[in-house]
Amino acid sequence: MMNVELLISIGVQNSIGNINQLGGNSFALFLKNQKRWTQKPYEQKNIDGFHENCKEHGFDTKKHVLPHSSYLINLGNPDEEKRMKAFGAFEDDLKRCEQLGIGLYNIHPGSALGTDRDKAIERIAEGINKAHEQTSFVKVVLENMAGQGQVIGSYLEDLQKIIELTTDKSRIGVCIDTCHAFASGYDLRTEETFNEFWDKFDKIVGYKYLAGIHLNDSKAPLNSYRDLHQQIGLGFLGLETFRLMMNKEELQDLPMVLETPATDEPKKGEPASRGEEIKLLEWLIGKAADDPEVVKKSEELQAKGAKERKEHQEKFDKKQSKGAKAQKVNKKLNFKPKRPEESDENE
């Protein structure tokens, strides 16, 4: 299943027509403006139109639609007032899903914001349990994250702990973002390391909880802890990662979301449209790593993204060098710095 994440600004019911034009057979959307806490309720025409359009175009809303939460929501916030504000937006989103008959809801787990990580994980699970009590069927899908430190979800163990603390296991799942996984240290670039990651995922989380995929290449190198999405094949992951993704049996019939920096009508020299990326991904199905056409395409895409990769590699190397020098100085001074907190927009 391939799709594009869409921000719906002219009526949630119009998302179906947009994805059909791009050639997708599953899709994601924002249920409301992702940068605002509240928004007026749907009108009945929005709800009816969404149901009618999904039925007309053959979308199973329980399986093939994966909405994304607001970026403001942080269920792990230690400040109770702010956490309750986030919970209100979270609960509202889940109720909107159920109005539309949507069975899955993708969310960034949140941030500890300087507090104990395990306590933050407990707060996140508590919020999910409470929201489950207020809704009937929608499944909360936790997304893995790129950051380290205070960001929850950078490690598979974080996701497993939240699942463990969730009362209704039938209504909790996981979405793996390829860029996030790579940035946080999980190498997916070769068949060997790719399989190692998924073996680890199955052991720690379990395939039964896998509910969605975000397909994104990475502008930043491995272990960069930077959430910088890149067009398929142009980044540090490369085309081979996505050939492996498209041919992995356990990922079949899951909603797959493209969040790449692409335009719908690119000009010469600009990134291809997401419609073209969908075609590229579908083309990889059944292809072998040594297929001459795949090798050629991979080389073409890597050449296209070489300049940007070089720029980000140099930034990464410079940052690493500064970190090493600081560590050396601190060692001489017998000073142990605190682990820096990740910047986080969540309140």
ZALUMTOR-228366 format. One record per residue (C-alpha): residue number from 1; x, y, z. Coordinates in nm, 2 decimals, decimal comma, padded with zeros to 4 digits. Layout:
N
+-----+--------+--------+--------+
:   k :     px :     py :     pz :
+-----+--------+--------+--------+
: NUM :      X :      Y :      Z :
...
+-----+--------+--------+--------+
//
This chain:
347
+-----+--------+--------+--------+
:   k :     px :     py :     pz :
+-----+--------+--------+--------+
:   1 :  00,00 :  00,00 :  00,00 :
:   2 :  00,15 :  00,34 : -00,10 :
:   3 :  00,02 :  00,68 : -00,01 :
:   4 :  00,10 :  01,04 :  00,05 :
:   5 :  00,04 :  01,23 :  00,37 :
:   6 : -00,21 :  01,51 :  00,30 :
:   7 : -00,30 :  01,82 :  00,50 :
:   8 : -00,67 :  01,87 :  00,46 :
:   9 : -00,75 :  02,24 :  00,44 :
:  10 : -01,06 :  02,23 :  00,21 :
:  11 : -01,26 :  01,96 :  00,38 :
:  12 : -01,16 :  01,62 :  00,50 :
:  13 : -01,37 :  01,45 :  00,24 :
:  14 : -01,15 :  01,59 : -00,04 :
:  15 : -00,85 :  01,38 :  00,06 :
:  16 : -00,97 :  01,08 : -00,14 :
:  17 : -00,97 :  01,26 : -00,47 :
:  18 : -00,62 :  01,40 : -00,41 :
:  19 : -00,47 :  01,06 : -00,34 :
:  20 : -00,64 :  00,90 : -00,64 :
:  21 : -00,48 :  01,16 : -00,86 :
:  22 : -00,14 :  01,06 : -00,73 :
:  23 : -00,20 :  00,69 : -00,77 :
:  24 : -00,20 :  00,58 : -00,41 :
:  25 : -00,42 :  00,31 : -00,27 :
:  26 : -00,40 :  00,41 :  00,10 :
:  27 : -00,35 :  00,75 :  00,25 :
:  28 : -00,29 :  00,97 :  00,56 :
:  29 : -00,42 :  01,31 :  00,65 :
:  30 : -00,43 :  01,56 :  00,93 :
:  31 : -00,77 :  01,55 :  01,10 :
:  32 : -00,75 :  01,93 :  01,17 :
:  33 : -00,49 :  02,20 :  01,16 :
:  34 : -00,18 :  02,03 :  01,31 :
:  35 : -00,05 :  02,36 :  01,45 :
:  36 : -00,36 :  02,46 :  01,65 :
:  37 : -00,50 :  02,32 :  01,97 :
:  38 : -00,86 :  02,33 :  01,87 :
:  39 : -01,08 :  02,35 :  01,56 :
:  40 : -01,45 :  02,36 :  01,50 :
:  41 : -01,62 :  02,02 :  01,48 :
:  42 : -01,68 :  01,85 :  01,14 :
:  43 : -02,01 :  01,94 :  00,97 :
:  44 : -02,22 :  01,65 :  00,87 :
:  45 : -02,14 :  01,71 :  00,50 :
:  46 : -01,77 :  01,65 :  00,58 :
:  47 : -01,85 :  01,32 :  00,75 :
:  48 : -02,09 :  01,20 :  00,49 :
:  49 : -01,87 :  01,31 :  00,20 :
:  50 : -01,57 :  01,12 :  00,35 :
:  51 : -01,77 :  00,80 :  00,39 :
:  52 : -01,92 :  00,82 :  00,04 :
:  53 : -01,58 :  00,90 : -00,13 :
:  54 : -01,40 :  00,62 :  00,05 :
:  55 : -01,67 :  00,37 : -00,05 :
:  56 : -01,68 :  00,49 : -00,41 :
:  57 : -01,30 :  00,45 : -00,45 :
:  58 : -01,26 :  00,13 : -00,25 :
:  59 : -01,07 :  00,25 :  00,06 :
:  60 : -01,11 :  00,05 :  00,37 :
:  61 : -01,11 :  00,32 :  00,64 :
:  62 : -01,03 :  00,07 :  00,91 :
:  63 : -00,71 : -00,05 :  00,74 :
:  64 : -00,59 :  00,19 :  00,47 :
:  65 : -00,61 :  00,53 :  00,63 :
:  66 : -00,35 :  00,65 :  00,88 :
:  67 : -00,41 :  01,00 :  01,01 :
:  68 : -00,13 :  01,19 :  01,18 :
:  69 : -00,16 :  01,36 :  01,51 :
:  70 : -00,10 :  01,73 :  01,58 :
:  71 :  00,27 :  01,81 :  01,64 :
:  72 :  00,16 :  02,00 :  01,95 :
:  73 :  00,05 :  01,69 :  02,14 :
:  74 :  00,29 :  01,57 :  02,42 :
:  75 :  00,13 :  01,31 :  02,64 :
:  76 :  00,45 :  01,28 :  02,84 :
:  77 :  00,46 :  01,64 :  02,95 :
:  78 :  00,53 :  01,66 :  03,33 :
:  79 :  00,33 :  01,98 :  03,36 :
:  80 : -00,02 :  01,86 :  03,44 :
:  81 : -00,20 :  02,16 :  03,29 :
:  82 : -00,02 :  02,14 :  02,96 :
:  83 : -00,05 :  01,76 :  02,95 :
:  84 : -00,43 :  01,79 :  03,00 :
:  85 : -00,44 :  02,04 :  02,72 :
:  86 : -00,25 :  01,79 :  02,50 :
:  87 : -00,48 :  01,51 :  02,61 :
:  88 : -00,79 :  01,71 :  02,51 :
:  89 : -00,65 :  01,75 :  02,15 :
:  90 : -00,56 :  01,38 :  02,15 :
:  91 : -00,90 :  01,27 :  02,26 :
:  92 : -01,07 :  01,50 :  02,01 :
:  93 : -00,86 :  01,35 :  01,73 :
:  94 : -00,96 :  01,00 :  01,82 :
:  95 : -01,33 :  01,09 :  01,83 :
:  96 : -01,29 :  01,25 :  01,49 :
:  97 : -01,14 :  00,92 :  01,36 :
:  98 : -01,44 :  00,74 :  01,49 :
:  99 : -01,68 :  00,98 :  01,32 :
: 100 : -01,50 :  00,91 :  01,00 :
: 101 : -01,48 :  00,53 :  01,06 :
: 102 : -01,10 :  00,54 :  01,06 :
: 103 : -00,94 :  00,26 :  01,25 :
: 104 : -00,58 :  00,38 :  01,29 :
: 105 : -00,43 :  00,70 :  01,44 :
: 106 : -00,05 :  00,78 :  01,42 :
: 107 :  00,11 :  00,98 :  01,70 :
: 108 :  00,46 :  01,09 :  01,82 :
: 109 :  00,49 :  00,95 :  02,17 :
: 110 :  00,61 :  01,27 :  02,32 :
: 111 :  00,90 :  01,40 :  02,53 :
: 112 :  01,01 :  01,37 :  02,90 :
: 113 :  01,11 :  01,74 :  02,90 :
: 114 :  01,39 :  01,70 :  03,15 :
: 115 :  01,21 :  01,45 :  03,38 :
: 116 :  01,26 :  01,08 :  03,43 :
: 117 :  01,20 :  00,89 :  03,10 :
: 118 :  01,02 :  00,60 :  03,26 :
: 119 :  00,78 :  00,83 :  03,44 :
: 120 :  00,71 :  01,01 :  03,10 :
: 121 :  00,64 :  00,67 :  02,94 :
: 122 :  00,39 :  00,60 :  03,23 :
: 123 :  00,22 :  00,93 :  03,16 :
: 124 :  00,20 :  00,85 :  02,79 :
: 125 :  00,04 :  00,51 :  02,86 :
: 126 : -00,20 :  00,67 :  03,11 :
: 127 : -00,32 :  00,91 :  02,85 :
: 128 : -00,37 :  00,63 :  02,59 :
: 129 : -00,56 :  00,42 :  02,84 :
: 130 : -00,78 :  00,71 :  02,94 :
: 131 : -00,85 :  00,80 :  02,57 :
: 132 : -00,94 :  00,43 :  02,50 :
: 133 : -01,21 :  00,46 :  02,77 :
: 134 : -01,36 :  00,75 :  02,59 :
: 135 : -01,36 :  00,59 :  02,24 :
: 136 : -01,47 :  00,26 :  02,09 :
: 137 : -01,24 :  00,12 :  01,83 :
: 138 : -00,96 :  00,34 :  01,69 :
: 139 : -00,61 :  00,20 :  01,74 :
: 140 : -00,34 :  00,44 :  01,86 :
: 141 : -00,02 :  00,38 :  01,65 :
: 142 :  00,30 :  00,49 :  01,81 :
: 143 :  00,57 :  00,63 :  01,57 :
: 144 :  00,94 :  00,57 :  01,63 :
: 145 :  01,14 :  00,89 :  01,66 :
: 146 :  01,48 :  01,03 :  01,54 :
: 147 :  01,59 :  01,22 :  01,85 :
: 148 :  01,77 :  01,10 :  02,16 :
: 149 :  01,77 :  01,21 :  02,52 :
: 150 :  01,43 :  01,34 :  02,62 :
: 151 :  01,24 :  01,23 :  02,31 :
: 152 :  01,04 :  00,92 :  02,38 :
: 153 :  01,03 :  00,66 :  02,10 :
: 154 :  01,38 :  00,68 :  01,96 :
: 155 :  01,44 :  00,33 :  02,08 :
: 156 :  01,23 :  00,02 :  02,02 :
: 157 :  01,23 : -00,04 :  02,40 :
: 158 :  01,04 :  00,28 :  02,45 :
: 159 :  00,76 :  00,16 :  02,23 :
: 160 :  00,76 : -00,18 :  02,40 :
: 161 :  00,73 : -00,02 :  02,74 :
: 162 :  00,43 :  00,19 :  02,64 :
: 163 :  00,26 : -00,11 :  02,49 :
: 164 :  00,32 : -00,31 :  02,80 :
: 165 :  00,15 : -00,04 :  03,01 :
: 166 : -00,15 : -00,01 :  02,77 :
: 167 : -00,45 : -00,19 :  02,91 :
: 168 : -00,62 : -00,28 :  02,58 :
: 169 : -00,35 : -00,44 :  02,37 :
: 170 : -00,58 : -00,47 :  02,07 :
: 171 : -00,59 : -00,09 :  02,03 :
: 172 : -00,22 : -00,01 :  02,03 :
: 173 :  00,03 : -00,04 :  01,75 :
: 174 :  00,35 :  00,09 :  01,60 :
: 175 :  00,45 :  00,28 :  01,28 :
: 176 :  00,81 :  00,25 :  01,17 :
: 177 :  00,95 :  00,56 :  01,00 :
: 178 :  01,26 :  00,46 :  00,80 :
: 179 :  01,43 :  00,80 :  00,83 :
: 180 :  01,37 :  00,81 :  01,21 :
: 181 :  01,50 :  00,46 :  01,25 :
: 182 :  01,82 :  00,54 :  01,06 :
: 183 :  01,88 :  00,87 :  01,24 :
: 184 :  01,85 :  00,71 :  01,58 :
: 185 :  02,11 :  00,44 :  01,49 :
: 186 :  01,93 :  00,15 :  01,32 :
: 187 :  02,11 :  00,08 :  00,99 :
: 188 :  01,87 : -00,04 :  00,72 :
: 189 :  02,10 :  00,00 :  00,42 :
: 190 :  02,20 : -00,36 :  00,35 :
: 191 :  02,01 : -00,69 :  00,35 :
: 192 :  02,20 : -00,80 :  00,66 :
: 193 :  02,15 : -00,49 :  00,87 :
: 194 :  01,79 : -00,46 :  00,74 :
: 195 :  01,71 : -00,81 :  00,86 :
: 196 :  01,89 : -00,74 :  01,19 :
: 197 :  01,67 : -00,44 :  01,26 :
: 198 :  01,35 : -00,63 :  01,18 :
: 199 :  01,46 : -00,93 :  01,39 :
: 200 :  01,52 : -00,69 :  01,68 :
: 201 :  01,18 : -00,53 :  01,62 :
: 202 :  01,01 : -00,86 :  01,63 :
: 203 :  01,19 : -00,96 :  01,95 :
: 204 :  01,13 : -00,63 :  02,13 :
: 205 :  00,80 : -00,51 :  02,00 :
: 206 :  00,65 : -00,79 :  01,78 :
: 207 :  00,51 : -00,79 :  01,43 :
: 208 :  00,16 : -00,83 :  01,57 :
: 209 :  00,18 : -00,46 :  01,67 :
: 210 :  00,31 : -00,33 :  01,34 :
: 211 :  00,03 : -00,11 :  01,20 :
: 212 :  00,20 :  00,13 :  00,95 :
: 213 :  00,51 :  00,24 :  00,77 :
: 214 :  00,65 :  00,59 :  00,69 :
: 215 :  00,88 :  00,56 :  00,39 :
: 216 :  01,14 :  00,84 :  00,40 :
: 217 :  01,50 :  00,86 :  00,29 :
: 218 :  01,73 :  01,06 :  00,52 :
: 219 :  01,93 :  01,38 :  00,45 :
: 220 :  02,14 :  01,32 :  00,76 :
: 221 :  02,38 :  01,03 :  00,83 :
: 222 :  02,34 :  00,73 :  01,06 :
: 223 :  02,33 :  00,82 :  01,43 :
: 224 :  02,27 :  01,19 :  01,35 :
: 225 :  01,95 :  01,21 :  01,56 :
: 226 :  01,81 :  01,45 :  01,31 :
: 227 :  01,46 :  01,43 :  01,16 :
: 228 :  01,54 :  01,53 :  00,80 :
: 229 :  01,34 :  01,35 :  00,54 :
: 230 :  01,47 :  01,31 :  00,19 :
: 231 :  01,32 :  01,20 : -00,14 :
: 232 :  01,35 :  00,82 : -00,20 :
: 233 :  01,69 :  00,72 : -00,32 :
: 234 :  01,86 :  01,06 : -00,28 :
: 235 :  01,96 :  01,03 :  00,08 :
: 236 :  02,19 :  00,83 :  00,30 :
: 237 :  01,95 :  00,53 :  00,31 :
: 238 :  01,95 :  00,49 : -00,07 :
: 239 :  01,72 :  00,29 : -00,30 :
: 240 :  01,83 : -00,05 : -00,17 :
: 241 :  01,65 :  00,01 :  00,17 :
: 242 :  01,33 :  00,08 : -00,01 :
: 243 :  01,37 : -00,22 : -00,24 :
: 244 :  01,40 : -00,43 :  00,07 :
: 245 :  01,10 : -00,26 :  00,23 :
: 246 :  00,88 : -00,32 : -00,08 :
: 247 :  00,96 : -00,69 : -00,09 :
: 248 :  00,93 : -00,77 :  00,28 :
: 249 :  00,65 : -01,01 :  00,34 :
: 250 :  00,56 : -00,89 :  00,69 :
: 251 :  00,49 : -00,54 :  00,55 :
: 252 :  00,23 : -00,64 :  00,30 :
: 253 : -00,12 : -00,48 :  00,32 :
: 254 :  00,00 : -00,21 :  00,57 :
: 255 : -00,06 :  00,15 :  00,50 :
: 256 :  00,27 :  00,31 :  00,38 :
: 257 :  00,30 :  00,68 :  00,39 :
: 258 :  00,54 :  00,91 :  00,20 :
: 259 :  00,64 :  01,22 :  00,38 :
: 260 :  00,92 :  01,32 :  00,14 :
: 261 :  01,00 :  01,68 :  00,03 :
: 262 :  00,84 :  01,66 : -00,31 :
: 263 :  00,61 :  01,88 : -00,52 :
: 264 :  00,30 :  01,77 : -00,71 :
: 265 :  00,41 :  01,95 : -01,03 :
: 266 :  00,79 :  01,97 : -01,02 :
: 267 :  00,99 :  02,20 : -01,25 :
: 268 :  01,30 :  02,08 : -01,43 :
: 269 :  01,57 :  02,00 : -01,18 :
: 270 :  01,33 :  01,98 : -00,88 :
: 271 :  01,24 :  01,67 : -00,69 :
: 272 :  00,99 :  01,44 : -00,86 :
: 273 :  00,63 :  01,44 : -00,75 :
: 274 :  00,51 :  01,19 : -00,49 :
: 275 :  00,31 :  01,03 : -00,77 :
: 276 :  00,64 :  00,95 : -00,94 :
: 277 :  00,78 :  00,82 : -00,61 :
: 278 :  00,48 :  00,59 : -00,57 :
: 279 :  00,55 :  00,45 : -00,92 :
: 280 :  00,92 :  00,41 : -00,83 :
: 281 :  00,84 :  00,21 : -00,51 :
: 282 :  00,58 : -00,01 : -00,69 :
: 283 :  00,84 : -00,07 : -00,96 :
: 284 :  01,08 : -00,22 : -00,70 :
: 285 :  00,84 : -00,50 : -00,61 :
: 286 :  00,98 : -00,83 : -00,72 :
: 287 :  01,32 : -00,67 : -00,82 :
: 288 :  01,65 : -00,82 : -00,71 :
: 289 :  01,94 : -00,61 : -00,56 :
: 290 :  02,16 : -00,69 : -00,86 :
: 291 :  01,90 : -00,62 : -01,13 :
: 292 :  02,08 : -00,40 : -01,38 :
: 293 :  01,79 : -00,15 : -01,40 :
: 294 :  01,78 : -00,12 : -01,02 :
: 295 :  02,15 : -00,07 : -01,00 :
: 296 :  02,14 :  00,20 : -01,26 :
: 297 :  01,84 :  00,38 : -01,10 :
: 298 :  02,01 :  00,37 : -00,76 :
: 299 :  02,33 :  00,52 : -00,91 :
: 300 :  02,13 :  00,79 : -01,08 :
: 301 :  01,94 :  00,89 : -00,76 :
: 302 :  02,25 :  00,88 : -00,55 :
: 303 :  02,43 :  01,11 : -00,80 :
: 304 :  02,13 :  01,35 : -00,79 :
: 305 :  02,15 :  01,37 : -00,41 :
: 306 :  02,53 :  01,37 : -00,37 :
: 307 :  02,57 :  01,74 : -00,32 :
: 308 :  02,31 :  01,76 : -00,04 :
: 309 :  02,45 :  01,44 :  00,13 :
: 310 :  02,80 :  01,59 :  00,12 :
: 311 :  02,68 :  01,91 :  00,29 :
: 312 :  02,50 :  01,72 :  00,57 :
: 313 :  02,79 :  01,48 :  00,61 :
: 314 :  03,03 :  01,78 :  00,66 :
: 315 :  02,79 :  01,93 :  00,92 :
: 316 :  02,77 :  01,60 :  01,10 :
: 317 :  03,15 :  01,55 :  01,10 :
: 318 :  03,20 :  01,90 :  01,23 :
: 319 :  02,95 :  01,85 :  01,51 :
: 320 :  03,12 :  01,52 :  01,60 :
: 321 :  03,46 :  01,68 :  01,60 :
: 322 :  03,34 :  01,95 :  01,84 :
: 323 :  03,19 :  01,69 :  02,06 :
: 324 :  03,51 :  01,49 :  02,07 :
: 325 :  03,72 :  01,80 :  02,16 :
: 326 :  03,48 :  01,91 :  02,43 :
: 327 :  03,49 :  01,56 :  02,58 :
: 328 :  03,87 :  01,57 :  02,58 :
: 329 :  03,87 :  01,90 :  02,76 :
: 330 :  03,62 :  01,79 :  03,01 :
: 331 :  03,83 :  01,48 :  03,08 :
: 332 :  04,13 :  01,70 :  03,16 :
: 333 :  03,92 :  01,92 :  03,39 :
: 334 :  03,76 :  01,61 :  03,55 :
: 335 :  03,42 :  01,75 :  03,45 :
: 336 :  03,13 :  01,53 :  03,34 :
: 337 :  02,87 :  01,73 :  03,15 :
: 338 :  02,50 :  01,65 :  03,17 :
: 339 :  02,35 :  01,49 :  02,86 :
: 340 :  02,20 :  01,77 :  02,66 :
: 341 :  01,82 :  01,79 :  02,64 :
: 342 :  01,68 :  01,77 :  02,29 :
: 343 :  01,50 :  02,07 :  02,16 :
: 344 :  01,13 :  02,00 :  02,15 :
: 345 :  00,84 :  02,21 :  02,02 :
: 346 :  00,59 :  02,02 :  02,24 :
: 347 :  00,45 :  02,22 :  02,53 :
+-----+--------+--------+--------+
//
